[in-house]
Amino acid sequence: MLGKRGALMLFLRGLPHDLTRKELKAFVQSALKSSDYRSFAFKATVCSCTILRITDQSKDTVEHHGLVEVQPAKAAMQAIEELNGKELKGVPIEARRYHPRTPLRDR
């Protein structure tokens, strides 16, 4: 999903339970710095960062996922490649492009 100013939202699945927003932002920024993205017009940045806590009441479990907005979109796509499968606090992270779900487009 393209956000404001050509930014792209990343969905990071399976975050550690004790992760903070600051740590998540630093994790994504490290991937932006290590990628070989070059642009004269933009510097790759993390615009926003949110940690979602999802509770499954039937199984009595809690999952943590992250939504991170990265600008520009090209840098975000390279960050997905860099972050997918990478470990954060010993937990492998699944990174992909965020697609909003609606009642018409739900599983």
URMO-V637798 format. One record per pair of residues at least 24 apart in sequence whose ideal C-beta (glycine too) atoms are under 6 Angstrom apart, sorted by the first residue. I is the first residue (numbers start at 1). J is the second residue. Records with the same first field share a line. If there is no record, write none. Layout:
I=J, J
This chain:
1=98, 100
3=69
5=71
6=72, 73
7=47, 69, 71
8=70, 73, 76
9=67, 69, 98
10=68, 76
11=96, 98
12=66, 93, 95
13=65, 94
14=93, 94
15=64, 66
16=89, 91
17=64
21=49, 51
24=49, 66
25=49
27=88
28=68
31=79, 82, 83
32=75, 79
35=78, 82
37=75, 78
42=72
44=75
45=71
46=70
47=71
